[in-house]
Amino acid sequence: MENGVSQKQTAHLASAEAQGPKQRGETVPAAPEGQPPALPPPARVQPRLVFHTQLAHGSPTGKIEGFTNVKELYARIAEVFGISPTEILFCTLNTYKVDMQKLLGGQIGLEDFIFAHVRGETKEVEITKTEDALGLTITDNGAGYAFIKRIKEGSIIDQLQTVCVGDNIEAINDQTIVGCRHYDVAKMLRELPKSQTFTLRLVQPKRAFDMIGQRSKASKCPSEGKIASGRETLRLRSKGIATVEDVPSEFEEEASKRVDDLLESYMGIRDVELASTMVETAIGKLNPEEFARGLDSMLGELAFPDEFVVEVWGAIHEAKSICK
């Protein structure tokens, strides 16, 4: 098979199921007397996960494999194209365009085509904070770069034609934010005093000639450049190894979307992986109090306010009721 998974190749993501019984500490049943010894059952071999990739501004197609998280993914892409991993700002799936609806997050379909967007020109913009909200939604690439995912129409930032969706926020008032998570960057911007003028240092993605002039509009042709959508996905985790899982259920997708919307409205961030983790944490919990304890255990450093936790709990249960 050319794309995605080759069934004849060996696995790269090790699991207990891929080991023989003696490797797992099991015993092989003894053969009846007078018969040759029974052979252990053949080891179950996982497919080798191979993905196709290109640089979004144009390049030959390369193949990558053997990664378990986003940082390792960027390292593999960088090896293929002979660049530094720090050149990669973010990746999109199945389109070379700066389309925030196609961002690579915590999951990759087994037949998805990965486009890597690399550093382009650097620019500095002076902004006067005339309102409490700037109109930015911030996300990050999981490897130290925060960037603009959405610009609210009519907002302060929307008036500045030099600031675009996809721009990496490299510094605020000469204070570098490389390595900061998106929620930290959103907090810094929220805490800037009203009426103050500040400077953003931005790095825009390198664009091909036909992409110059794009600002904040998502692709109107979602099928363009699409290869396929795998029925299984590779789930990348910030902690732990990657796993191959079934495509999320209708309930999980709807609940994650609702939680992601709440994250944007409360914190000015979007993070599908974080939203999915919160939905997983809610499964099996009987009430908001149990859910809050689960969030404290998993995501205590975010210190979500009680009213936000209750609203997330309600959104997840609304999703469950409409997806029955």
Protein Blocks (a to p, Z undefined) as FASTA:
>chain_A
ZZhpafkbccfbdcfklpcfklnopacddddehiacddddddddddddddddddfkbpcd
dddehiabfklmmmmmmmmnopafklpmbdcehiabdcfklcccfbccfkbccddddddd
ddddddddfbfbloiacddehnopacdfbdcehiaklmmmkbcghiacfbgghiafehia
fklmmmmmmmpcghiacddddddddddfklgoiakbccfblmgopabdcfbdcdddfedc
ddddddddfklmmmmmmmmmmmmmmnopacfklmmmmmmmmgopabfklmmmmmmmmmmm
nopafklmmmmmmmmmmmmmmmZZ
